[in-house]
Amino acid sequence: MSQSFILEYWNDEGWLVGRIKGIPGVFSQGQTLEELEENIRDAYQLMAMDTEPAPAKVKTKELVLEI
């Protein structure tokens, strides 16, 4: 089963850092958008809940995950 989520991402010192909007605690990074997407999928499977807000100037991208 698949469900779409929004990937929020931003540049931080040469890395793309991102999180899944609406799912606290799912953060990761990558050198490319493709690497970030792969890493965020892994984080989705592994991370515990977290309630930290996203930093300012966040970008978004729709991301499909297997659930």
C-alpha positions as CSV (number, residue, x, y, z in Angstrom):
1,M,0.0,0.0,0.0
2,S,1.3,3.5,-0.9
3,Q,0.5,6.9,0.5
4,S,1.7,10.3,-0.6
5,F,3.4,12.7,1.9
6,I,5.1,16.1,1.5
7,L,8.9,16.1,1.8
8,E,10.1,19.5,3.2
9,Y,13.7,20.1,2.4
10,W,16.4,22.8,2.6
11,N,20.1,23.4,2.0
12,D,22.3,23.3,5.1
13,E,26.1,23.8,4.5
14,G,26.0,21.9,1.1
15,W,23.7,19.1,2.3
16,L,20.0,18.8,1.5
17,V,18.2,18.2,4.8
18,G,14.6,17.1,4.9
19,R,11.6,15.8,6.8
20,I,8.2,14.4,6.1
21,K,5.6,17.0,6.8
22,G,3.0,15.8,9.3
23,I,5.1,13.0,10.6
24,P,7.3,14.3,13.5
25,G,10.7,12.8,13.9
26,V,11.3,11.7,10.3
27,F,14.4,13.7,9.3
28,S,17.4,12.8,7.0
29,Q,19.9,14.4,4.7
30,G,21.6,13.7,1.3
31,Q,24.1,15.3,-1.1
32,T,21.4,15.1,-3.9
33,L,17.6,15.2,-3.8
34,E,17.6,11.5,-4.9
35,E,19.8,10.5,-2.0
36,L,17.7,12.6,0.4
37,E,14.5,10.8,-0.8
38,E,16.1,7.4,-0.3
39,N,17.4,8.3,3.1
40,I,14.0,9.8,4.2
41,R,12.3,6.6,3.1
42,D,14.7,4.7,5.4
43,A,14.1,7.2,8.2
44,Y,10.4,6.8,7.8
45,Q,10.8,3.1,8.6
46,L,13.2,3.7,11.6
47,M,12.6,6.9,13.4
48,A,10.6,7.5,16.6
49,M,8.1,10.4,16.9
50,D,9.5,13.9,17.4
51,T,7.7,17.3,17.7
52,E,10.4,19.8,16.5
53,P,9.1,22.4,14.0
54,A,10.7,22.9,10.6
55,P,13.2,25.7,10.1
56,A,12.2,28.8,8.2
57,K,12.3,28.9,4.4
58,V,11.4,25.3,3.9
59,K,10.8,23.9,0.4
60,T,8.3,21.1,-0.3
61,K,8.0,18.1,-2.7
62,E,5.4,15.4,-2.8
63,L,6.9,12.0,-1.9
64,V,5.3,8.6,-2.3
65,L,6.1,6.0,0.4
66,E,5.2,2.3,0.9
67,I,3.3,1.9,4.1
